[in-house]
């Protein structure tokens, strides 16, 4: 390898090592937190930090754009050196970081003894919401109890398996088994995965004009598995996947208040399973260590149903 | 009308998401630091505009992430004050 090729490989490795996955995780976690706090703020009419967290999201978005600019600058330099073809990592792999299991992530500092009460002590409202959405009551052993803290990405895989099997009872069991914190976390894990799956189904990056096509592909099955979900929850998720401008989303929604955070989290997880099924993939492909699936042409993917 | 338990659980879940977001931000900042060192070592002395742009972009990303982290700290404090008042 010549010195120039070595430099090209080094620069490509630097570009591949940029934290795009971590940034996507940070963005989705913060957006999910904003959504939850906004709902609380509307219910309680108190300022509880939504605006400040909104600023954090904006800073993270700007940082993400700066990273993209850095990647572009490195690409330009490689082109100047005549090394534009230096192979790099496959694009669009941010979902893998989002789907890493809890134990693979850095551990948070231990909470002090006087930490506020955990959600487990707060009553089974998550279970009540799940029952309303799925139409599946908790089992007799679980009735009146809160669920367990768990790994949200693992939960998503289990839900996707239930959806793939078309098993609403199983879906209900999986959702009833976790507590509110774990379940609501689905809102933060799903965006990059949904964007990716929708892109694979469409054969291109989802665009605003793709909303009707995705709606046709998913609406019936989502409704069958979640008879209690409101149509606007799915519509909002599809708008976000397809990057419909926020102003247009607000126009579509009108005066309708934002959905309950649990509705958004559960519907997003079911939509993930539905898109996986449409692609003919099983829930195991959500494991971040699995190799890239072979992508059929979109029309083939839809014909295979 | 949401119950106190529902509101508290939603705030707790939001704070959990913020904590994980903060961890991701810190991990990203570490990687950006490594990328800055790696670029400096590989391209020391280069006068290329593209190299300058790459360095500037990384510095901007680092600064924005620091501002984001600071904003999350203020938001967390405000949310804690709210739950304490419930």
Interface residues (C-beta under 8 A of the other chain):
Chain A: X7 X10 X11 X13 X14 X17 X18 X19 X22 X23 X25 X26 X27 X29 X30 X32 X33 X34 X36 X37 X39 X40 X43 X44 X46 X47 X48 X49 X50 X52 X53 X55 X56 X57 X59 X60 X62 X63 X64 X66 X67 X69 X70 X73 X74 X76 X77 X80 X105 X106 X108 X116 X117 X118 X119 X122 X123 X125 X126 X180 X181 X184 X185 X188 X261
Chain B: X1 X2 X3 X5 X6 X7 X8 X9 X10 X11 X12 X13 X14 X15 X16 X17 X18 X19 X20 X21 X22 X23 X24 X25 X26 X27 X28 X31 X32 X34 X35 X38 X39 X42 X43 X48 X50 X51 X53 X54 X57 X58 X60 X61 X62 X64 X65 X67 X68 X69 X71 X72 X74 X75 X76 X77 X78 X79 X80 X82 X83 X84
